[in-house]
């Protein structure tokens, strides 16, 4: 029988990082064997206690950040109301947009934290709960990327207006 690495197509093997080891495919016997998770009972995959401690720490961190974002949204509501009372509607509008962004991020972070901490309390649903948490975290990162790109584009627009001497719709006068 040829060594396992001989069966890897050369085009694929060139793309592997150096030192990367591929596991051989499962044998037919291994595929047909009953699951050894929880001694073959009806439950799904469970992470080890050490892994669950890591997830618990991550859940605490994500929930803490969610609560901070929620508090920041509440303070931004007060700022928006203050700007509106003082006669700065554009500042109030900007603060209201900030409130919406902070509130969305807070909700996603709290949801991800709940899914991660539920892994500690449930049995047999670790993968499902982990995927729910990852879906929420992906939303947070997508929001962060969109916000970063928007801020970079706005900064470049302001720099262009300042460098060329344009009026920029009266914003820089």
TAPECOR-V786923 format. One record per backbone hydrogen bond with DSSP energy under -1.0 kcal/mol. NH is the residue of the N-H (numbers start at 1). CO is the residue of the C=O. E is the energy in kcal/mol with one decimal. If there is no record, write none. Layout:
BEGIN
nh=<NH/NH>
co=<CO/CO>
e=<E/E>
END
This chain:
BEGIN
nh=<6/7/8/13/14/20/31/32/33/39/52/53/54/55/56/57/58/59/60/61/62/63/64/65/66/67/68/69/70/71/72/73/74/75/76/77/78/79/80/81/82/83/84/85/86/88/92/93/94/95/96/97/98/99/100/101/102/103/104/105/106/107/108/109/110/111/112/113/114/115/116/117/118/120/122/129/130/131/132/133/134/135/136/137/138/139/140/141/142/143/144/145/146/147/148/149/150/151/152/153/154/155/156/157/158/159/160/161/162/163/164/165/171/172>
co=<3/4/5/9/10/17/27/28/29/36/48/49/50/51/52/53/54/55/56/57/58/59/60/61/62/63/64/65/66/67/68/69/70/71/72/73/74/75/76/77/78/79/80/81/82/83/88/89/90/91/92/93/94/95/96/97/98/99/100/101/102/103/104/105/106/107/108/109/110/111/112/113/114/117/118/125/126/127/128/129/130/131/132/133/134/135/136/137/138/139/140/141/142/143/144/145/146/147/148/149/150/151/152/153/154/155/156/157/158/159/160/161/168/167>
e=<-1.4/-1.9/-1.0/-2.4/-1.9/-1.7/-2.0/-1.9/-1.0/-1.6/-2.5/-1.9/-1.6/-2.3/-2.3/-2.2/-2.3/-2.7/-2.4/-2.1/-2.7/-2.6/-2.4/-2.4/-2.2/-2.6/-2.4/-2.5/-2.1/-2.5/-2.4/-2.1/-2.0/-2.4/-2.2/-1.8/-1.5/-2.1/-2.7/-2.5/-2.4/-2.5/-2.1/-2.4/-2.1/-3.1/-2.1/-2.4/-2.2/-2.5/-2.3/-2.1/-2.1/-2.3/-2.1/-2.3/-2.9/-2.7/-2.3/-2.5/-2.6/-2.4/-2.4/-2.6/-2.7/-2.2/-2.4/-2.5/-2.2/-2.2/-2.4/-2.6/-1.9/-1.1/-2.0/-2.7/-2.5/-2.4/-1.8/-2.2/-2.4/-2.1/-1.7/-2.5/-2.5/-1.5/-1.8/-2.4/-2.4/-2.4/-2.3/-2.5/-2.5/-2.6/-2.4/-2.6/-2.3/-2.5/-2.5/-2.5/-2.4/-2.5/-2.5/-2.1/-2.4/-2.5/-2.5/-2.4/-2.6/-2.7/-2.2/-1.1/-2.1/-1.1>
END
